[in-house]
């Protein structure tokens, strides 16, 4: 049975502590909880499963994610701040846009683990905030590009740490397990998604038995390339092919220069796309089983009713869309719009929320759930009010995507060529009905998704001068905001 008391308790505690207010804070009625009830309540737990490069088109092959949707709320207009691993994850940890984390790519000089750490971001994450509130915290799996387990470094904020490095192959990798380097080999039992899943259930069991609130993040490498399934899943989905939307193998009109030269997909490219999609569908089976196992352990430990379970991805993925073979990094919806599903106390079941939300909203959401303060320089806004169906002021209407390109070094696991998509530096404004992109090259894109859902017609040239000026001003305000208040104001666009 779901318990509203925990939500009421954290809200009342936050009010008593004089925490920074936000339009996404707990409902005002929360303050009515009796003091004795507040004192007795246990703050809610959080289990956050973050997967790598998962696009919406894989959810159809994940019955336990679909079950989570049926039990909770799905945000249908949830976007990432960049369709690239490290900048997106940096925004998730901190609640800040890339222009405030300083992380725009996977490696230096403007990205990667070293930049994230050297700019002091690690001391201002949802983990440090919740640990300060008495939470037991655990991280398992992929951290940030450039992190090396052999250094035996544990970032601040984590009570338990099981961090991996370049473990995309799912076998033959090392984990930094709380300061000890542990090697995993090539047996079935070494498959990384299964390993972190087992560690996650163990953590839940131990944390629940200690009767303390806990935060668990499990960050899988699946289904990132090389798209390695568990061996038990290698025979799944025989003959499965990649979905074809109207954007499949189709070039948009007035395409930007980085894309305009892409001709039709070849037979060999189509075969590769279909093979890779089938392997991706196989790879997420272990993730799906892991989610079921984590939820089962929550029930067995008696804390399911007081735990938020969150499922999301760091970015989307294209496979043949817009004549792009396999990759990400663009401002098209298939790359920037990803799943966000949350179930937990007072979260209505089977509900879709259409509000424009972003990965910068996760950190303040987790902090509000745990009764932790949210600093004024956090760009995101708590989703708790949206989650629980409470009244809120008109929500933001615009999201910001920031990307530095083109290209990356050959050892970057996300390196792409022009055929896979190598956009130049851009900033984009996405609302529920349109996408507007400004490239540093001086090119522009505008897609009216109300009439052009799959972004096939760049109609920027047909816009009036006044409309172009408004779009530029709106985007400029977002890419130059640096506080919760200024980013919230800038996010209300026409």
Buried (B, 14 or more C-beta within 10 A) or exposed (E): EBBEBBBBBBBBBBBEEEBBEBBBBBBEEBBEBEEEEBEEBBBBBBBBBBBBBBBBBBBEBBBBBBBBBEBBBBBBBBBBBBBBBBBBBBBBBBBBBBBBBBBBBBBEEBBBBBBBBEBEBBEBBBBBBBBEBEBBBBBBBBBBBBBBBEEBBBBEBBBBBBBBBBBBEBBEBBBBBBEEEEEBEEEEEBBBBBBBBBBBBEBBBBBBEEEBBBBBBBBBBBBBBEBBBBEBBEEBBEEBBBBEBEBBBBBBEBBBEBBEEBEEBEEEBBEBBBBBBBBBBBBBBBBBBBBBBBBEBBEEBEBBBBBBBBBBBBBBBBBBBBBBBBBBBBBBBBBBBBBBBBBBBBBBEEBEBEBBBBBBBBBBBBBBBBBBBBBEBBBBBBBBBBBBBBEBEEBBBBBBBBBBBBBBEEEBBBBBEBBBBBBBBBBBBBBBEBBBBBBEEEBBBBBBBEEBEBBBBBBBEEBEEEBBEBBBEBBBBBBEBBBBEBBBEBBBBE
